Amino acid sequence: MGKTAFIFLGQGSQYVGMGKDFYENSALCKEIYAKASKAAELSVEALCFEENEQINITEYTQIAMLATEVAMLRELESRGVKADVTAGLSLGEYGALAATGVMSDEDLFRLVRKRGLFMQEEVPTGGAMAAILALATDKIEEICEQTEGIVSIANYNCPGQIVITGEEAAVEAAMEKLKEAGAKRCMRLNVSGPFHSPMLKGAGEKLGVELANVEVKEMQIPYLANVTADYVVSTDDVKELLKKQVSASVKWQQTIEKMLADGVDTFVEIGPGKTLSGFMKKITKETGAECRVFNIEKWDDIEAVVEGVSAC
């Protein structure tokens, strides 16, 4: 019998109005948003549901995304759908942690609010990220290492899509070299900082201080960490991995490949957009693995996912 995984996306797919139908249709979801607002000491409801420009600024994006994903997760769980394993891309790792029960929702909301602030403050201006399409991973790694300045891989998303990060001048220089090496496209990303770069190591250190005061409980289901693309065996490792994750590469493709190899054949993407589903198609095409992928973004998706997963 196969296994089911819940997977969670990071920032980038946020939009005003996300999760509003969950808030309006579920008392449970309304309670989650209220918890997030109290923990973050701001109105997450206003941030998510009312027109504003803050939703695209890192220090606000992260709490908005996590509150929305946790609300969707808790509603799904209330319908009897459970995961055997979980993982999340970048910020999405906190959604995965919510699914494991290793920390309380309130602590996760407080941490993510701080995480967004620390990341924004560490490099308030400067820094860049770019998506590199259709070039061998080892070639991208080689060019990053040879480029003067700070530039490295932020995300191993899927076959043919790698994201680089670092100092703006170094990222631009690397993009030129990558184009010359045969990259199909090199696209600057519209982000407010060089995420998952050594430039953010200080933000990770500050987050480590906050993590020291958080209670870690026994995991109800296993999860895979971004930093290692492997299962977190001991709860003692959770805090250190989250601290490192801020400035380390996100090994998403490797994470999915690990789950597929371990018999996961049903994936439920929770949160705005279908980015992870797109990555799944490319990963399974290369590996030859077969799996089912469901998405929860709108209230109307819930019933279809409950029925679909139950039938697997």
Secondary structure, DSSP 8 states (H G I E B T S, - for coil): --EEEEEE--TTS--TTTTHHHHHH-HHHHHHHHHHHHHHTS-HHHHHHS--SGGGSHHHHHHHHHHHHHHHHHHHHHTT---SEEEESTTHHHHHHHHHTSS-HHHHHHHHHHHHHHHHHHSSS--EEEEEESS-HHHHHHHHHHSSSSEEEEEEEETTEEEEEE-HHHHHHHHHHHHHTT-SEEEE---SS-TTSGGGHHHHHHHHHHHTTS-----SS-BB-TTTSSB---GGGHHHHHHHHTTS-B-HHHHHHHHHHTTEEEEEEESSSSHHHHHHHHHHHHH----EEEEE-STTHHHHHHHHHHH-
